[in-house]
Amino acid sequence: MSTVGAQTLKHDFQREGEEYTVYLRIEDQWIETWRVGEEGNCMMYPSSVQYEDDKIRFREGTEWMVERVDEETMDITFPKGRTVTYEETQRDPAAVCDDTNDAKGDET
């Protein structure tokens, strides 16, 4: 897996009645995992990583297996065997979080 510039991928999840989107912002030796909820609640987890062919290896030893489906789609298999399909997006998760936080501030 080669990274040329930054790439942002997303997947929409539904769990226990809550909907949220996970964004993966992938850069050279760096990945940001963003979780953006319906209510605009945002969390970002930065990690240092190494890319090896079809793997993303985290500093603590965790590995994600990566399979490029096409130009805009990537399957990521997590350590417990769950595979999730992420699609490329032009949306910046930081901007999405700022927009939802600004909208919340307008409620008076």
C-alpha positions as CSV (number, residue, x, y, z in Angstrom):
1,M,0.0,0.0,0.0
2,S,1.6,3.3,-1.0
3,T,0.4,6.7,0.2
4,V,0.9,9.7,-2.0
5,G,-0.3,12.7,0.1
6,A,-3.2,12.3,2.5
7,Q,-6.2,10.1,1.8
8,T,-9.4,10.2,3.7
9,L,-11.8,7.2,3.9
10,K,-15.1,6.8,5.6
11,H,-17.7,4.2,6.7
12,D,-21.1,4.7,8.3
13,F,-21.9,2.5,11.3
14,Q,-25.0,1.8,13.3
15,R,-24.6,0.3,16.8
16,E,-27.1,0.1,19.6
17,G,-29.4,2.6,18.0
18,E,-26.6,5.1,17.5
19,E,-25.4,6.2,14.0
20,Y,-21.9,7.5,13.5
21,T,-19.3,7.8,10.8
22,V,-15.7,6.7,11.1
23,Y,-13.2,8.6,9.0
24,L,-9.6,7.3,8.5
25,R,-7.2,10.1,7.5
26,I,-4.1,8.3,6.2
27,E,-0.8,10.1,5.7
28,D,2.8,9.0,5.5
29,Q,3.5,7.1,8.7
30,W,0.4,8.6,10.4
31,I,-3.2,7.7,10.7
32,E,-6.1,9.7,12.3
33,T,-9.2,7.7,13.3
34,W,-12.2,10.1,13.6
35,R,-15.5,9.0,15.1
36,V,-18.3,11.5,14.3
37,G,-21.7,10.9,15.9
38,E,-25.2,12.2,14.8
39,E,-25.2,14.8,17.5
40,G,-21.8,16.1,16.4
41,N,-19.9,14.4,19.1
42,C,-16.4,13.9,17.7
43,M,-13.4,12.0,18.9
44,M,-10.0,11.7,17.1
45,Y,-7.3,9.1,17.8
46,P,-3.9,9.8,16.2
47,S,-1.4,6.9,15.7
48,S,2.0,6.4,14.3
49,V,2.0,3.6,11.8
50,Q,4.1,1.8,9.2
51,Y,2.8,0.6,5.9
52,E,4.0,-2.7,4.6
53,D,2.4,-3.9,1.3
54,D,-1.1,-4.9,2.4
55,K,-0.7,-4.1,6.2
56,I,-0.9,-1.0,8.4
57,R,1.2,-1.8,11.5
58,F,0.7,0.3,14.6
59,R,3.6,1.1,17.0
60,E,2.1,-1.2,19.7
61,G,2.1,-4.2,17.3
62,T,-1.5,-4.2,16.1
63,E,-2.0,-4.9,12.4
64,W,-4.8,-4.0,10.0
65,M,-4.9,-6.0,6.7
66,V,-5.7,-3.7,3.7
67,E,-7.1,-4.7,0.4
68,R,-7.6,-2.1,-2.3
69,V,-10.9,-2.9,-4.0
70,D,-10.7,-0.1,-6.6
71,E,-9.5,3.5,-6.9
72,E,-12.0,4.8,-4.2
73,T,-12.7,1.7,-2.0
74,M,-10.6,-0.2,0.5
75,D,-11.4,-3.2,2.7
76,I,-9.7,-3.2,6.1
77,T,-9.6,-6.4,8.2
78,F,-9.1,-5.8,11.9
79,P,-7.3,-8.2,14.3
80,K,-10.4,-10.1,15.3
81,G,-11.3,-10.8,11.7
82,R,-13.9,-8.2,11.0
83,T,-13.7,-6.6,7.6
84,V,-15.1,-3.2,6.9
85,T,-15.3,-1.4,3.5
86,Y,-14.2,2.2,3.6
87,E,-14.8,4.6,0.7
88,E,-12.7,7.6,-0.2
89,T,-14.3,11.0,0.6
90,Q,-13.3,14.6,0.0
91,R,-14.8,15.6,3.4
92,D,-12.3,16.6,6.0
93,P,-13.4,15.1,9.4
94,A,-11.9,18.1,11.3
95,A,-14.1,20.5,9.2
96,V,-17.2,18.2,9.8
97,C,-16.6,18.4,13.5
98,D,-16.1,22.2,13.4
99,D,-19.3,22.6,11.5
100,T,-21.3,20.5,13.9
101,N,-19.7,22.3,16.9
102,D,-20.5,25.7,15.3
103,A,-24.1,24.7,14.7
104,K,-24.5,23.6,18.3
105,G,-23.1,27.0,19.6
106,D,-25.8,28.8,17.6
107,E,-28.6,27.1,19.7
108,T,-29.7,29.7,22.3
